[in-house]
Amino acid sequence: SARPDPLAKMTGGTVAGDAYLTHDELCSLSFDHKYKSNGCSFLDTLCMRDFWTWLVEFLPLKHDQRAPFHWTAPNTLTLTGLFCMVIPAGLIMVQEPILSPIVPWYLYLAQGVGLFLYQTADSLDGKQARRTGSSSPFGELFDHGCDAFSTFVQYGGFVCMLRGGLTPLSFAAYMAAQNSFAAAHIQSYYRGELFFGFFDVTEIQFIGISCNLACAFFGPAWLEYNVYGVRAGDLPLWGTIFGTVCAITGNVWTTLDKRKNVAYAVTPRHHLWGHLILLNVIATLWYQARYQVMAPADGLLFFIGIGALVAVQSVVVIVAHMARTPFPLHAHARTIPTILFGLAAYTSTMSDSTAVAYMLACNLTFFCHYSLHICLDISTFLGISVFKCAAPTTIDPRPRKAE
């Protein structure tokens, strides 16, 4: 039987349970799911895979199992890298909504370095898991959950760094980044594998790193240069929108042929794609109605709140894919607070600041609550500690099929 997870003890065991996954779904996620990917980006093929393979050899293989956690455990690496990225991005977002003329150069440097550290840790965790024999579907899910969180925080910091204001272009680019992540995993739900393009996450992250380093060493004045009639700082935003349109077109197209989709993807395609469209409609209507009167700080919090909603719904899709279960209908209820607070702001029942703050609080709570529940359910079921190098202790309880 599975031993309790230390994280469950830290929370008093009150969060763990079967609120989201049944026993059969936990079995399917833990013992049937196998990670599959297709394709490799340009930089990954050129040099980054070799760099990560070389770097992971410096991490220790043996760990003291009596320790409460391991600094070089796969999930510890992922979470540490996430903190390295989130903290500088948060500090940039505190400074930039008012377009302060005095933003310390070291914040740009910290955001660029933090993004590189997150990229590196995110790439080492799977390699370290295989080296230490601690690889499991839970590690993959933990990695995807951190990616979901990083997407809406990281791009918020990136938009602020570009100093173009929270304009319709910034909003479109921010939503494009969130949609790109969500669409990739909707495709993965139907096709059973995660696809990577020639120009993908690694390349996008290096663009963000380069822009931050340019601001750190040369100042943000270069963002105002005119490039064939387009502000230099707006070029990455237009690139994000164009790249996302191309990527999502490919995502949708590959799911149209039902014969090539996996048998367990029983949720109708129009259901998941329609849900993603609904999230965009809600966000766009609220933004279009209020952005001209919304304070810059409120506008940024609005971006993050909407990003958190898209992120938690994306994680639900990832869990459904790994557990081979339909997308749960109750997940749609998470859109209700955003709709209600948007209506309250539109009708002046609430101030923009209040409505955005409540919406942000609700969506961050949804994300954290769901993620923590899933982490505790799966880690307890598998008998593993989240932040230690150890193989799962639970064996498949299902009767073996006759050969």
QUIGIDA-V881225 format. One record per pair of residues at least 6 apart in sequence whose ideal C-beta (glycine too) atoms are under 8 Angstrom apart, sorted by the first residue. I is the first residue (numbers start at 1). J is the second residue. Records with the same first field share a line. If there is no record, write none. Layout:
# QUIGIDA-V881225
I: J + J
This chain:
# QUIGIDA-V881225
1: 383 + 394
2: 380 + 381 + 382 + 383 + 393 + 394
3: 383 + 393
4: 13 + 380
5: 16 + 376 + 379 + 380 + 384 + 385 + 386
6: 68 + 69 + 385 + 386
7: 375 + 376 + 379 + 385 + 386 + 387
8: 15 + 16 + 376 + 379 + 380
11: 372 + 376
15: 372 + 373 + 376
16: 373 + 376 + 377 + 380
17: 373 + 376 + 377
18: 26 + 377
19: 373 + 377
20: 319 + 328 + 370 + 373 + 374 + 377
21: 29 + 319 + 323 + 325 + 374 + 377 + 378
25: 323 + 324 + 325
26: 323 + 377 + 378 + 381
27: 396 + 397 + 398
28: 323 + 324 + 325
29: 137 + 141 + 319 + 322 + 323 + 324 + 378
30: 136 + 137 + 138 + 378 + 381 + 382 + 392 + 394 + 396
31: 396 + 398
32: 324
33: 137 + 140 + 322 + 323 + 324
35: 137 + 140 + 194
36: 192 + 193 + 194
37: 193 + 194 + 195 + 196
38: 193 + 194 + 195 + 196
39: 195 + 196 + 197 + 198 + 200
40: 49 + 196
41: 196 + 197 + 198 + 199 + 200 + 201 + 202 + 203
42: 198 + 199 + 203
43: 202 + 203 + 206
44: 196 + 200 + 202
48: 123 + 202
52: 120 + 123 + 124 + 127
53: 127
55: 120 + 124
56: 124 + 127 + 128 + 131
59: 72 + 124 + 128 + 131
60: 72
61: 131 + 132
63: 70 + 72 + 73 + 132 + 388 + 389
64: 70
65: 388 + 390
67: 388
69: 76 + 385 + 387 + 388
70: 76 + 387 + 388 + 389
71: 80
72: 128 + 389
73: 128 + 132 + 134 + 387 + 388 + 389
74: 124 + 125 + 126 + 128 + 129 + 132 + 134 + 135 + 139 + 389
75: 125 + 139 + 142 + 386 + 387
76: 387
77: 121 + 124 + 125 + 128
78: 121 + 122 + 125 + 142 + 143 + 146
79: 146 + 387
80: 121
81: 117 + 118 + 119 + 120 + 121 + 122 + 146
82: 118 + 121 + 146 + 149 + 150
84: 113 + 114 + 117 + 118 + 121
85: 111 + 114 + 115 + 117 + 118 + 150 + 153 + 154
86: 114 + 149 + 150 + 153 + 154
87: 110 + 114
88: 107 + 110 + 111 + 113 + 114 + 157
89: 111 + 114 + 153 + 154 + 156 + 157 + 158
90: 153 + 157
91: 107 + 110 + 111
92: 103 + 107 + 108 + 111 + 157 + 160 + 161
93: 156 + 157 + 160 + 300 + 304
95: 103 + 107 + 160
96: 103 + 160 + 161 + 163 + 300
97: 160 + 166 + 296 + 297 + 299 + 300
98: 296 + 297
99: 163 + 165 + 296
103: 220
105: 215 + 216 + 217 + 219
106: 216
108: 161 + 212 + 213 + 215 + 216 + 220
109: 212 + 213 + 216 + 217
111: 157 + 161 + 212
112: 208 + 209 + 210 + 211 + 212 + 213 + 216
115: 154 + 205 + 208 + 209 + 212
116: 205 + 209
118: 150 + 154
119: 202 + 205
122: 143 + 146 + 147
125: 139 + 143
126: 135 + 139 + 140 + 143
128: 389
129: 135 + 136 + 139
132: 389
133: 389 + 391
134: 384 + 388 + 389 + 390 + 391
136: 382 + 384 + 391 + 392
137: 322 + 378
138: 375 + 378 + 379 + 382 + 384 + 386 + 392
140: 322
141: 318 + 319 + 322 + 374 + 378
142: 375 + 386
144: 185 + 315 + 318
145: 315 + 318 + 371 + 374 + 375
147: 181
148: 181 + 311 + 312 + 314 + 315 + 318 + 367
149: 311 + 367
151: 177 + 178 + 181 + 307 + 311
152: 178 + 303 + 304 + 307 + 308 + 310 + 311
153: 304 + 307
154: 208
155: 173 + 174 + 177 + 178 + 240 + 307
156: 174 + 300 + 303 + 304 + 307
158: 208 + 211 + 236
159: 166 + 170 + 173 + 174 + 237 + 303
160: 300
161: 211 + 212 + 215 + 220
162: 170 + 211 + 223 + 233 + 234 + 236 + 237
163: 220 + 223 + 233
164: 170 + 223 + 231 + 233 + 234 + 237
165: 296
166: 291 + 294 + 296 + 299 + 300 + 303
168: 287 + 291
169: 234 + 237 + 238
170: 237 + 303
171: 284 + 287 + 291 + 303
172: 237 + 241
173: 236 + 237 + 238 + 240 + 241
174: 303 + 307
175: 280 + 283 + 284 + 306
176: 240 + 241 + 243 + 244 + 245
177: 240 + 244
178: 306 + 307 + 310 + 311
179: 244 + 248 + 276 + 280 + 310
180: 243 + 244 + 247 + 248
181: 310 + 311 + 314
182: 276 + 310 + 313 + 314 + 317
183: 247 + 248 + 251 + 252 + 276
184: 194 + 195 + 247 + 251
185: 194 + 314 + 317 + 318 + 321
186: 251 + 255 + 272 + 273 + 276 + 317
187: 195 + 251 + 252 + 254 + 255
188: 194 + 195 + 318 + 321
189: 265 + 267 + 272 + 317 + 318 + 320 + 321 + 327
190: 254 + 255 + 261 + 262 + 265 + 269
191: 254 + 255 + 260 + 261 + 262
192: 261 + 262 + 265 + 321
195: 250 + 251 + 254
197: 247 + 250
199: 243
204: 240 + 243
207: 236 + 239
208: 236
211: 236
214: 222
215: 222 + 223
222: 232
223: 231 + 232 + 233
224: 231 + 232 + 233
225: 231 + 232
226: 232
227: 235
230: 238
252: 273
254: 260
255: 261 + 269 + 273
256: 269
258: 269
264: 324 + 325
265: 321
266: 326
267: 320 + 326 + 327
271: 327
272: 317 + 327
275: 313 + 327 + 332
276: 310 + 313
278: 335
279: 306 + 309 + 310 + 313 + 335
282: 335 + 338 + 339 + 342
283: 306 + 338
285: 342
286: 302 + 338 + 342 + 345 + 346
287: 302
289: 342 + 345 + 346
290: 345 + 346 + 352
291: 299
293: 352
294: 302 + 352 + 356
295: 352 + 353
298: 352 + 353 + 356
301: 356 + 357 + 360
302: 356 + 359 + 360
304: 360
305: 338 + 356 + 359 + 360 + 362 + 363 + 364
306: 338 + 363
308: 360 + 363 + 364 + 366 + 367
309: 334 + 335 + 338 + 363 + 366
311: 367
312: 334 + 363 + 366 + 367 + 370 + 371
313: 331 + 334
315: 367 + 370 + 371 + 374
316: 327 + 328 + 331 + 370
317: 327
319: 325 + 374
320: 326 + 327 + 328
334: 363 + 366
337: 358 + 359 + 362 + 363
338: 359 + 362 + 363
341: 350 + 355 + 356 + 358 + 359 + 362
342: 355 + 359
343: 349
344: 350 + 355
345: 351 + 352 + 355 + 356
350: 358
375: 386
379: 385 + 386
381: 394
382: 392 + 393 + 394
383: 392 + 393 + 394
384: 390 + 391 + 392 + 393
